[in-house]
Amino acid sequence: MNFNEKLIELRKSKGLSQDELGQRLGVSRQTISKWELAQSYPDFQRLVLLSDYFGLSLDALVKDIDVQDVRDQNLKDKQITAIYDDVQNAKTAINTVLNVFAVIGVVGILFFLALGILLS
């Protein structure tokens, strides 16, 4: 049985919703959903909380986790974070350039207004 299947079975055996389990672990319902869909895996701290909550050893809880899947998911998460950071940095750079152009535009307008006043 895979970790996500085991988690679903354990949660249901306690009669808990994803939201209730999330509250007990200090995570959102969406996080529990991602764990159960094998879209992500809990960090070590959450694994310890899960093992304590369900009264299982850590080894019994994670016995069937495919370590390569976890590595791949972590790599994908890091790549997504890097892309997000790059987009944020690009937005900041574009905003800086736009602000510089706005200042240049205002200065230009003021210059031509002052020139018009002086020439009249």
N, C-alpha and C positions, 0 to 999 in steps of 0.2 A: 504494500500500500504506500503510495506517495505521501509526502508531507501534507499537501493540500487536502487530499482525501482524508487523511488522519485527523486534520484539524476540523474539517466539517463534521466528521463522526464524533469527535470529542465534544465539540460545541453543542451538537444536537443531543448528545447523551445527557448533557446538563440542562437541556431545555432552554438554551440561550439563543437569542437573536444575535446577528452580527453586531448590532448596535450595543447590546448588553455586554458582550464579550469585549468589544472595543473600549467601553467605559471602564471595565475592570482592569484593562491593560494600559489605559491612558492613550489609546489611539482612536482614530475615527472608524466609522463603519466601513468607509471606502477602503481603508487599509486592510481590515479583516477580509473584505471582499477580494482584494487583490491577492492576498495570501491564499485564499481558498480557490481562486482561479489560476494559481501558479504564475501570476504576473509579476510578483515580487515575493521576497522572503523576509521574515522578521530579522532584525539585527540580534546580536547575541543577548543583549539585555532583555529584549522581548521574549526570546526563546527561554531564558531562565524564568521569566514571569509565567510564561505558558506552562512550563514543566512543573513549577510550583503550584499553579492554579489547578492543573489537572492531576496532580499527585503522581507525576511520572518522572523518571530520571531523564536528564537531558539526552542521554544516549537513546533511550526508548522513544523519545519524542522525535528525534531527528534521524533515526536509524536508516530510513529509506530515502533521505534527501540525496539527490544527484548533485554532488559538489560542483561538477562542471556547469550545470544549469545555474547554480547560484553565482558562480564566477561570470558566466555569460551575462546574467541579469545585472550584476554589479557593473560590468563593463558598459553595458547599454545605458544604465543610469548615469554613469560618469560621462559618457558621450553626449547624452541629452543635456546634462547640466552644462557641459562645455559649450554646446551649441546655444543654449539659453544665455549663458554669460556673454558669448560673442555677439548675439543679437542685442543684448542690453548695452554692451560697449559701443556697438555701431549706432544705436539710438542716441546715446550720449554724445558721440562724436558729431552726428548729424545735427542735433540740437545746438551744439556749440557753434558749428558752422552757420546755422541759420541765425543764431543770435548775433554773430559777428556781422553777417550781411544786413541784419536789421539795424544795427548800430551804424554801419556805413551808410545805409539808406537814410536814416534820420539825420546824420551829420550832413549828407549831401543836400537834403531838402533844406536844412537850416542854412547851409552855405548859400544856396541859390536864393532863398528868401532874403538873407542879409545883403547879398549882391544886388538884388532887385531894389531894396530899400536905399542902398547907397547910390545906385545909378538914377534914382528918380528924384 
